Amino acid sequence: MPAQLLRLEASPDLVERVYRTLVDAISDGSLAPGQRITQEEIAQQLAVSRQPVLQALRLLKKDGFVEDAPGRGLQVSPLDAGWIRNVYQVRGALDALAARLAAQRRFRIDPEVLEQGRAAARGDDVAAMIDADLAFHNALYAAAGNPLIGQSAQLHWRHLRRVMGAVLQQMRQREAVWDEHQAIADAIAAGDAATAARLIEDHGLRAGETLAQRLAQVLAATPQPDPRRQT
């Protein structure tokens, strides 16, 4: 019995590691939209048994990162502009709640978070831009004082990373986003909950619509993947 309990405790950690590795690969395009994936190939590449891979793939399917492939097996879910608009609607509601709660506490977001974001926006490192944006929003979630907000937002951010990675390189006026972040931070520090919530809702709507439009353009110009391609 003790040995069985030890195995049960270790298994979820390995499943989570496989899940995160695959989410990262999907987000950065190493596993391309529409690409077929097989349990056997993934287990071989990650040097793990098939069981944690099977469980991780089930979680990925539940979370919308993979789907049933034509015929049999699984494939990486295609990017979809309409889906991204849906994600932003939900994330926008969470962000507005976080901004209101943070403003009630007159929380001051670390200026270094904003400075690092502006520096990333001036560069060409898309991963750094995404990390900086996520750092700002994570600071906002922490400022709200309600851990459920950040936990609920994480799944949506995993989907948004895919789109941001696909389109950020082509976007202009990236620093303007950080002007909006600064205005949100100022309203929170001033304790103006209504303004903070309105600013971040408007910010989310603009960002979601811009990303959805850019994604549609990228998809229109990108050749369709071969569904027979495997990892």
CYANA upper distance limits for C-alpha pairs under 8 A (distance plus 0.5 A):
  1 MET  CA      5 LEU  CA      6.79
  2 PRO  CA      6 LEU  CA      6.76
  3 ALA  CA      7 ARG  CA      6.85
  4 GLN  CA      8 LEU  CA      6.77
  5 LEU  CA      9 GLU  CA      6.75
  6 LEU  CA     10 ALA  CA      6.79
  7 ARG  CA     11 SER  CA      6.56
  8 LEU  CA     12 PRO  CA      7.70
  9 GLU  CA     13 ASP  CA      8.06
 10 ALA  CA     14 LEU  CA      7.16
 11 SER  CA     15 VAL  CA      6.70
 11 SER  CA     52 PRO  CA      7.71
 12 PRO  CA     16 GLU  CA      6.52
 13 ASP  CA     17 ARG  CA      6.73
 14 LEU  CA     18 VAL  CA      6.72
 14 LEU  CA     52 PRO  CA      7.04
 15 VAL  CA     19 TYR  CA      6.54
 15 VAL  CA     52 PRO  CA      5.33
 15 VAL  CA     53 VAL  CA      7.29
 15 VAL  CA     55 GLN  CA      6.99
 15 VAL  CA     56 ALA  CA      6.01
 16 GLU  CA     20 ARG  CA      6.55
 16 GLU  CA     56 ALA  CA      7.51
 17 ARG  CA     21 THR  CA      6.60
 18 VAL  CA     22 LEU  CA      6.71
 18 VAL  CA     46 LEU  CA      8.43
 18 VAL  CA     52 PRO  CA      7.63
 18 VAL  CA     53 VAL  CA      6.97
 18 VAL  CA     56 ALA  CA      6.72
 19 TYR  CA     23 VAL  CA      6.62
 19 TYR  CA     53 VAL  CA      8.36
 19 TYR  CA     56 ALA  CA      5.42
 19 TYR  CA     57 LEU  CA      7.78
 19 TYR  CA     59 LEU  CA      8.02
 19 TYR  CA     60 LEU  CA      7.57
 20 ARG  CA     24 ASP  CA      6.57
 21 THR  CA     25 ALA  CA      6.75
 22 LEU  CA     26 ILE  CA      6.59
 23 VAL  CA     27 SER  CA      6.45
 23 VAL  CA     60 LEU  CA      8.34
 23 VAL  CA     65 PHE  CA      8.06
 23 VAL  CA    158 ARG  CA      7.93
 24 ASP  CA     28 ASP  CA      6.62
 25 ALA  CA     29 GLY  CA      6.53
 25 ALA  CA     30 SER  CA      5.37
 25 ALA  CA     31 LEU  CA      5.92
 26 ILE  CA     30 SER  CA      6.56
 26 ILE  CA     31 LEU  CA      5.28
 26 ILE  CA     32 ALA  CA      6.92
 26 ILE  CA     33 PRO  CA      8.16
 26 ILE  CA     65 PHE  CA      8.20
 26 ILE  CA     76 VAL  CA      7.85
 26 ILE  CA    162 ARG  CA      7.52
 27 SER  CA     31 LEU  CA      8.43
 27 SER  CA    158 ARG  CA      7.94
 27 SER  CA    159 HIS  CA      8.10
 27 SER  CA    161 ARG  CA      6.27
 27 SER  CA    162 ARG  CA      4.70
 27 SER  CA    163 VAL  CA      8.38
 27 SER  CA    165 GLY  CA      7.60
 28 ASP  CA    161 ARG  CA      8.45
 28 ASP  CA    162 ARG  CA      7.06
 28 ASP  CA    165 GLY  CA      6.90
 29 GLY  CA     33 PRO  CA      8.09
 29 GLY  CA    162 ARG  CA      8.09
 31 LEU  CA     35 GLN  CA      7.04
 31 LEU  CA     76 VAL  CA      7.55
 31 LEU  CA    231 THR  CA      7.91
 32 ALA  CA     76 VAL  CA      7.15
 32 ALA  CA    225 PRO  CA      8.36
 33 PRO  CA     75 GLN  CA      8.17
 33 PRO  CA     76 VAL  CA      5.52
 33 PRO  CA     77 SER  CA      6.14
 33 PRO  CA     78 PRO  CA      5.10
 33 PRO  CA     79 LEU  CA      7.02
 33 PRO  CA    225 PRO  CA      7.73
 34 GLY  CA     75 GLN  CA      6.00
 34 GLY  CA     76 VAL  CA      5.47
 34 GLY  CA     77 SER  CA      6.41
 34 GLY  CA     78 PRO  CA      6.02
 34 GLY  CA    225 PRO  CA      6.36
 34 GLY  CA    226 ASP  CA      7.75
 34 GLY  CA    227 PRO  CA      6.27
 35 GLN  CA     75 GLN  CA      5.70
 35 GLN  CA     76 VAL  CA      5.88
 35 GLN  CA    225 PRO  CA      7.23
 35 GLN  CA    226 ASP  CA      7.46
 35 GLN  CA    227 PRO  CA      6.04
 35 GLN  CA    228 ARG  CA      7.83
 35 GLN  CA    229 ARG  CA      6.22
 35 GLN  CA    230 GLN  CA      6.72
 35 GLN  CA    231 THR  CA      8.09
 36 ARG  CA     69 ALA  CA      7.51
 36 ARG  CA     73 GLY  CA      7.93
 36 ARG  CA     74 LEU  CA      6.30
 36 ARG  CA     75 GLN  CA      4.55
 36 ARG  CA     76 VAL  CA      6.98
 36 ARG  CA    227 PRO  CA      6.32
 36 ARG  CA    228 ARG  CA      6.74
 36 ARG  CA    229 ARG  CA      6.18
 36 ARG  CA    230 GLN  CA      5.27
 36 ARG  CA    231 THR  CA      7.39
 37 ILE  CA     41 GLU  CA      7.97
 37 ILE  CA     42 ILE  CA      8.01
 37 ILE  CA     73 GLY  CA      7.90
 37 ILE  CA     74 LEU  CA      6.23
 37 ILE  CA     75 GLN  CA      5.95
 37 ILE  CA     76 VAL  CA      7.72
 37 ILE  CA    230 GLN  CA      5.90
 37 ILE  CA    231 THR  CA      6.06
 38 THR  CA     42 ILE  CA      6.84
 38 THR  CA     73 GLY  CA      7.43
 38 THR  CA     74 LEU  CA      7.45
 38 THR  CA    230 GLN  CA      7.60
 38 THR  CA    231 THR  CA      7.60
 39 GLN  CA     43 ALA  CA      6.62
 39 GLN  CA     50 ARG  CA      6.93
 39 GLN  CA     53 VAL  CA      6.73
 39 GLN  CA     54 LEU  CA      6.92
 40 GLU  CA     44 GLN  CA      6.68
 40 GLU  CA     50 ARG  CA      7.10
 41 GLU  CA     45 GLN  CA      6.65
 41 GLU  CA    231 THR  CA      6.86
 42 ILE  CA     46 LEU  CA      6.54
 42 ILE  CA     53 VAL  CA      7.61
 42 ILE  CA    231 THR  CA      7.75
 43 ALA  CA     47 ALA  CA      6.20
 43 ALA  CA     48 VAL  CA      5.60
 43 ALA  CA     49 SER  CA      6.25
 43 ALA  CA     50 ARG  CA      5.96
 43 ALA  CA     53 VAL  CA      6.75
 44 GLN  CA     48 VAL  CA      7.20
 44 GLN  CA     49 SER  CA      8.44
 48 VAL  CA     52 PRO  CA      8.05
 48 VAL  CA     53 VAL  CA      8.25
 49 SER  CA     53 VAL  CA      7.65
 50 ARG  CA     54 LEU  CA      6.57
 51 GLN  CA     55 GLN  CA      6.89
 52 PRO  CA     56 ALA  CA      6.52
 53 VAL  CA     57 LEU  CA      6.55
 54 LEU  CA     58 ARG  CA      6.83
 55 GLN  CA     59 LEU  CA      6.93
 56 ALA  CA     60 LEU  CA      6.68
 57 LEU  CA     61 LYS  CA      6.57
 57 LEU  CA     66 VAL  CA      8.06
 58 ARG  CA     62 LYS  CA      6.72
 59 LEU  CA     63 ASP  CA      6.63
 60 LEU  CA     64 GLY  CA      6.63
 60 LEU  CA     65 PHE  CA      5.66
 60 LEU  CA     66 VAL  CA      6.26
 61 LYS  CA     65 PHE  CA      6.26
 61 LYS  CA     66 VAL  CA      5.24
 61 LYS  CA     67 GLU  CA      6.13
 63 ASP  CA    155 LEU  CA      8.19
 64 GLY  CA     77 SER  CA      7.42
 65 PHE  CA     76 VAL  CA      6.67
 65 PHE  CA     77 SER  CA      5.88
 65 PHE  CA    159 HIS  CA      8.26
 66 VAL  CA     74 LEU  CA      7.01
 66 VAL  CA     75 GLN  CA      6.05
 66 VAL  CA     76 VAL  CA      4.90
 66 VAL  CA     77 SER  CA      5.14
 67 GLU  CA     74 LEU  CA      6.04
 67 GLU  CA     75 GLN  CA      6.12
 67 GLU  CA     76 VAL  CA      6.91
 67 GLU  CA     77 SER  CA      6.12
 68 ASP  CA     72 ARG  CA      7.42
 68 ASP  CA     73 GLY  CA      6.52
 68 ASP  CA     74 LEU  CA      5.03
 68 ASP  CA     75 GLN  CA      6.73
 69 ALA  CA     73 GLY  CA      5.92
 69 ALA  CA     74 LEU  CA      5.12
 69 ALA  CA     75 GLN  CA      5.70
 69 ALA  CA    227 PRO  CA      8.22
 75 GLN  CA    227 PRO  CA      8.02
 79 LEU  CA    162 ARG  CA      8.44
 79 LEU  CA    163 VAL  CA      7.84
 79 LEU  CA    215 LEU  CA      8.49
 80 ASP  CA     84 ILE  CA      6.96
 80 ASP  CA    215 LEU  CA      8.25
 80 ASP  CA    216 ALA  CA      8.31
 81 ALA  CA     85 ARG  CA      6.98
 81 ALA  CA    211 LEU  CA      8.40
 81 ALA  CA    212 ALA  CA      5.11
 81 ALA  CA    213 GLN  CA      7.64
 81 ALA  CA    215 LEU  CA      6.66
 81 ALA  CA    216 ALA  CA      6.55
 82 GLY  CA     86 ASN  CA      7.01
 82 GLY  CA    212 ALA  CA      7.60
 83 TRP  CA     87 VAL  CA      6.78
 84 ILE  CA     88 TYR  CA      6.71
 84 ILE  CA    159 HIS  CA      8.42
 84 ILE  CA    160 LEU  CA      7.72
 84 ILE  CA    163 VAL  CA      8.46
 84 ILE  CA    208 GLY  CA      7.43
 84 ILE  CA    211 LEU  CA      8.40
 84 ILE  CA    212 ALA  CA      6.77
 85 ARG  CA     89 GLN  CA      6.81
 85 ARG  CA    208 GLY  CA      6.20
 85 ARG  CA    209 GLU  CA      7.20
 85 ARG  CA    212 ALA  CA      7.01
 86 ASN  CA     90 VAL  CA      7.11
 87 VAL  CA     91 ARG  CA      6.63
 87 VAL  CA    156 HIS  CA      6.61
 87 VAL  CA    159 HIS  CA      8.45
 87 VAL  CA    160 LEU  CA      8.33
 88 TYR  CA     92 GLY  CA      6.15
 88 TYR  CA    156 HIS  CA      8.48
 88 TYR  CA    204 GLY  CA      7.03
 88 TYR  CA    205 LEU  CA      7.57
 88 TYR  CA    208 GLY  CA      6.04
 89 GLN  CA     93 ALA  CA      6.99
 89 GLN  CA    204 GLY  CA      8.32
 89 GLN  CA    205 LEU  CA      7.92
 90 VAL  CA     94 LEU  CA      7.04
 91 ARG  CA     95 ASP  CA      6.57
 91 ARG  CA    153 ALA  CA      6.81
 91 ARG  CA    156 HIS  CA      7.23
 91 ARG  CA    204 GLY  CA      8.33
 92 GLY  CA     96 ALA  CA      6.60
 92 GLY  CA    200 ILE  CA      7.84
 92 GLY  CA    201 GLU  CA      6.07
 92 GLY  CA    204 GLY  CA      5.98
 92 GLY  CA    205 LEU  CA      7.83
 93 ALA  CA     97 LEU  CA      6.82
 93 ALA  CA    201 GLU  CA      7.76
 94 LEU  CA     98 ALA  CA      6.70
 94 LEU  CA    149 ILE  CA      6.83
 94 LEU  CA    153 ALA  CA      7.56
 95 ASP  CA     99 ALA  CA      6.56
 95 ASP  CA    137 HIS  CA      8.31
 95 ASP  CA    140 LEU  CA      8.34
 95 ASP  CA    141 TYR  CA      8.07
 95 ASP  CA    197 ALA  CA      8.18
 95 ASP  CA    200 ILE  CA      7.21
 95 ASP  CA    201 GLU  CA      7.82
 96 ALA  CA    100 ARG  CA      6.73
 96 ALA  CA    196 ALA  CA      8.04
 96 ALA  CA    197 ALA  CA      5.00
 96 ALA  CA    198 ARG  CA      7.76
 96 ALA  CA    200 ILE  CA      6.53
 96 ALA  CA    201 GLU  CA      6.45
 97 LEU  CA    101 LEU  CA      6.79
 97 LEU  CA    197 ALA  CA      7.51
 98 ALA  CA    102 ALA  CA      6.49
 98 ALA  CA    140 LEU  CA      6.93
 98 ALA  CA    141 TYR  CA      6.14
 98 ALA  CA    143 ALA  CA      7.96
 98 ALA  CA    144 ALA  CA      5.39
 98 ALA  CA    146 ASN  CA      8.46
 98 ALA  CA    149 ILE  CA      7.49
 99 ALA  CA    103 ALA  CA      6.49
 99 ALA  CA    140 LEU  CA      7.23
 99 ALA  CA    141 TYR  CA      8.47
 99 ALA  CA    144 ALA  CA      7.26
 99 ALA  CA    184 ILE  CA      8.45
 99 ALA  CA    188 ILE  CA      7.15
 99 ALA  CA    193 ALA  CA      7.29
 99 ALA  CA    196 ALA  CA      6.21
 99 ALA  CA    197 ALA  CA      5.93
 99 ALA  CA    200 ILE  CA      7.90
100 ARG  CA    104 GLN  CA      6.78
100 ARG  CA    144 ALA  CA      8.14
100 ARG  CA    188 ILE  CA      8.13
100 ARG  CA    192 ASP  CA      8.49
100 ARG  CA    193 ALA  CA      5.01
100 ARG  CA    194 ALA  CA      7.30
100 ARG  CA    196 ALA  CA      6.97
100 ARG  CA    197 ALA  CA      6.16
101 LEU  CA    105 ARG  CA      7.11
101 LEU  CA    143 ALA  CA      8.21
101 LEU  CA    144 ALA  CA      5.31
101 LEU  CA    145 GLY  CA      7.82
101 LEU  CA    193 ALA  CA      7.84
102 ALA  CA    106 ARG  CA      6.69
102 ALA  CA    107 PHE  CA      6.10
102 ALA  CA    140 LEU  CA      7.59
102 ALA  CA    143 ALA  CA      5.55
102 ALA  CA    144 ALA  CA      4.75
102 ALA  CA    145 GLY  CA      7.75
102 ALA  CA    188 ILE  CA      6.65
102 ALA  CA    193 ALA  CA      8.33
103 ALA  CA    107 PHE  CA      6.71
103 ALA  CA    144 ALA  CA      8.49
103 ALA  CA    187 ALA  CA      7.61
103 ALA  CA    188 ILE  CA      4.55
103 ALA  CA    189 ALA  CA      6.76
103 ALA  CA    190 ALA  CA      7.59
103 ALA  CA    191 GLY  CA      4.88
103 ALA  CA    192 ASP  CA      6.41
103 ALA  CA    193 ALA  CA      5.43
103 ALA  CA    196 ALA  CA      7.61
104 GLN  CA    188 ILE  CA      8.20
104 GLN  CA    191 GLY  CA      6.09
104 GLN  CA    192 ASP  CA      8.10
104 GLN  CA    193 ALA  CA      6.81
105 ARG  CA    143 ALA  CA      8.43
105 ARG  CA    144 ALA  CA      8.28
105 ARG  CA    191 GLY  CA      7.49
106 ARG  CA    188 ILE  CA      6.24
106 ARG  CA    189 ALA  CA      5.10
106 ARG  CA    190 ALA  CA      6.59
106 ARG  CA    191 GLY  CA      5.22
107 PHE  CA    143 ALA  CA      6.62
107 PHE  CA    188 ILE  CA      6.77
107 PHE  CA    189 ALA  CA      5.75
107 PHE  CA    191 GLY  CA      8.42
108 ARG  CA    185 ALA  CA      7.50
108 ARG  CA    186 ASP  CA      8.44
108 ARG  CA    188 ILE  CA      7.59
108 ARG  CA    189 ALA  CA      5.51
109 ILE  CA    113 VAL  CA      8.02
109 ILE  CA    139 ALA  CA      7.14
109 ILE  CA    140 LEU  CA      7.78
109 ILE  CA    143 ALA  CA      8.16
109 ILE  CA    185 ALA  CA      6.74
109 ILE  CA    189 ALA  CA      8.20
110 ASP  CA    114 LEU  CA      7.86
111 PRO  CA    115 GLU  CA      6.75
112 GLU  CA    116 GLN  CA      6.45
113 VAL  CA    117 GLY  CA      6.72
113 VAL  CA    132 ALA  CA      7.78
113 VAL  CA    135 ALA  CA      7.39
113 VAL  CA    136 PHE  CA      6.67
114 LEU  CA    118 ARG  CA      6.81
114 LEU  CA    136 PHE  CA      7.67
114 LEU  CA    178 TRP  CA      7.45
114 LEU  CA    181 HIS  CA      8.01
114 LEU  CA    182 GLN  CA      7.50
115 GLU  CA    119 ALA  CA      6.78
116 GLN  CA    120 ALA  CA      6.65
116 GLN  CA    132 ALA  CA      7.19
117 GLY  CA    121 ALA  CA      6.67
117 GLY  CA    129 MET  CA      7.33
117 GLY  CA    132 ALA  CA      5.44
117 GLY  CA    133 ASP  CA      7.12
117 GLY  CA    136 PHE  CA      8.46
117 GLY  CA    178 TRP  CA      7.31
118 ARG  CA    122 ARG  CA      6.92
118 ARG  CA    175 GLU  CA      6.46
118 ARG  CA    178 TRP  CA      6.71
119 ALA  CA    123 GLY  CA      7.16
120 ALA  CA    124 ASP  CA      8.10
120 ALA  CA    125 ASP  CA      7.54
120 ALA  CA    128 ALA  CA      6.34
120 ALA  CA    129 MET  CA      5.61
120 ALA  CA    132 ALA  CA      7.47
121 ALA  CA    129 MET  CA      6.41
121 ALA  CA    174 ARG  CA      6.03
121 ALA  CA    175 GLU  CA      6.04
122 ARG  CA    174 ARG  CA      8.07
122 ARG  CA    175 GLU  CA      7.49
124 ASP  CA    169 GLN  CA      7.67
125 ASP  CA    129 MET  CA      6.98
126 VAL  CA    130 ILE  CA      6.78
126 VAL  CA    165 GLY  CA      6.91
126 VAL  CA    168 LEU  CA      7.07
126 VAL  CA    169 GLN  CA      6.90
127 ALA  CA    131 ASP  CA      6.62
127 ALA  CA    165 GLY  CA      7.73
128 ALA  CA    132 ALA  CA      6.52
129 MET  CA    133 ASP  CA      6.72
130 ILE  CA    134 LEU  CA      6.64
130 ILE  CA    161 ARG  CA      7.46
130 ILE  CA    164 MET  CA      7.51
130 ILE  CA    165 GLY  CA      8.12
131 ASP  CA    135 ALA  CA      6.51
132 ALA  CA    136 PHE  CA      6.90
133 ASP  CA    137 HIS  CA      7.03
134 LEU  CA    138 ASN  CA      6.44
134 LEU  CA    157 TRP  CA      8.36
135 ALA  CA    139 ALA  CA      6.58
136 PHE  CA    140 LEU  CA      6.84
136 PHE  CA    181 HIS  CA      8.38
137 HIS  CA    141 TYR  CA      6.70
138 ASN  CA    142 ALA  CA      6.63
138 ASN  CA    150 GLY  CA      7.30
139 ALA  CA    143 ALA  CA      6.57
140 LEU  CA    144 ALA  CA      6.90
141 TYR  CA    145 GLY  CA      7.78
141 TYR  CA    146 ASN  CA      7.88
141 TYR  CA    147 PRO  CA      7.84
141 TYR  CA    149 ILE  CA      6.74
141 TYR  CA    150 GLY  CA      5.75
142 ALA  CA    146 ASN  CA      7.73
142 ALA  CA    147 PRO  CA      7.48
142 ALA  CA    150 GLY  CA      7.74
146 ASN  CA    150 GLY  CA      8.26
147 PRO  CA    151 GLN  CA      6.89
148 LEU  CA    152 SER  CA      6.45
149 ILE  CA    153 ALA  CA      6.72
150 GLY  CA    154 GLN  CA      6.82
151 GLN  CA    155 LEU  CA      8.48
152 SER  CA    156 HIS  CA      8.33
153 ALA  CA    157 TRP  CA      6.83
154 GLN  CA    158 ARG  CA      6.87
155 LEU  CA    159 HIS  CA      7.24
156 HIS  CA    160 LEU  CA      6.78
157 TRP  CA    161 ARG  CA      6.54
158 ARG  CA    162 ARG  CA      7.60
159 HIS  CA    163 VAL  CA      7.65
160 LEU  CA    164 MET  CA      6.52
161 ARG  CA    165 GLY  CA      6.45
162 ARG  CA    166 ALA  CA      6.92
163 VAL  CA    167 VAL  CA      6.79
163 VAL  CA    211 LEU  CA      7.65
163 VAL  CA    215 LEU  CA      7.41
164 MET  CA    168 LEU  CA      5.81
164 MET  CA    211 LEU  CA      7.74
165 GLY  CA    169 GLN  CA      8.00
166 ALA  CA    215 LEU  CA      7.81
166 ALA  CA    218 VAL  CA      8.25
167 VAL  CA    171 MET  CA      7.15
167 VAL  CA    211 LEU  CA      7.54
167 VAL  CA    214 ARG  CA      6.73
167 VAL  CA    215 LEU  CA      6.77
167 VAL  CA    218 VAL  CA      7.72
173 GLN  CA    177 VAL  CA      8.12
174 ARG  CA    178 TRP  CA      8.03
175 GLU  CA    179 ASP  CA      7.20
176 ALA  CA    180 GLU  CA      7.05
177 VAL  CA    181 HIS  CA      6.83
178 TRP  CA    182 GLN  CA      6.51
179 ASP  CA    183 ALA  CA      6.84
180 GLU  CA    184 ILE  CA      6.77
180 GLU  CA    199 LEU  CA      8.16
180 GLU  CA    203 HIS  CA      7.40
181 HIS  CA    185 ALA  CA      6.67
182 GLN  CA    186 ASP  CA      6.60
183 ALA  CA    187 ALA  CA      6.75
183 ALA  CA    199 LEU  CA      8.15
184 ILE  CA    188 ILE  CA      6.77
184 ILE  CA    196 ALA  CA      5.83
184 ILE  CA    199 LEU  CA      6.60
184 ILE  CA    200 ILE  CA      6.93
185 ALA  CA    189 ALA  CA      6.67
185 ALA  CA    196 ALA  CA      8.19
186 ASP  CA    190 ALA  CA      6.64
187 ALA  CA    191 GLY  CA      6.81
187 ALA  CA    192 ASP  CA      5.76
187 ALA  CA    193 ALA  CA      7.68
187 ALA  CA    195 THR  CA      6.82
187 ALA  CA    196 ALA  CA      5.63
188 ILE  CA    192 ASP  CA      6.43
188 ILE  CA    193 ALA  CA      7.02
188 ILE  CA    196 ALA  CA      6.29
192 ASP  CA    196 ALA  CA      6.65
193 ALA  CA    197 ALA  CA      6.59
194 ALA  CA    198 ARG  CA      6.67
195 THR  CA    199 LEU  CA      6.47
196 ALA  CA    200 ILE  CA      6.71
197 ALA  CA    201 GLU  CA      6.58
198 ARG  CA    202 ASP  CA      6.66
199 LEU  CA    203 HIS  CA      6.49
200 ILE  CA    204 GLY  CA      6.52
201 GLU  CA    205 LEU  CA      6.72
202 ASP  CA    206 ARG  CA      6.69
203 HIS  CA    207 ALA  CA      6.59
204 GLY  CA    208 GLY  CA      6.39
205 LEU  CA    209 GLU  CA      6.61
206 ARG  CA    210 THR  CA      6.51
207 ALA  CA    211 LEU  CA      6.54
208 GLY  CA    212 ALA  CA      6.52
209 GLU  CA    213 GLN  CA      6.59
210 THR  CA    214 ARG  CA      6.59
211 LEU  CA    215 LEU  CA      6.37
212 ALA  CA    216 ALA  CA      6.69
213 GLN  CA    217 GLN  CA      6.92
214 ARG  CA    218 VAL  CA      6.69
215 LEU  CA    219 LEU  CA      6.53
216 ALA  CA    220 ALA  CA      6.60
217 GLN  CA    221 ALA  CA      6.86
218 VAL  CA    222 THR  CA      6.61
219 LEU  CA    223 PRO  CA      8.40
225 PRO  CA    229 ARG  CA      8.41
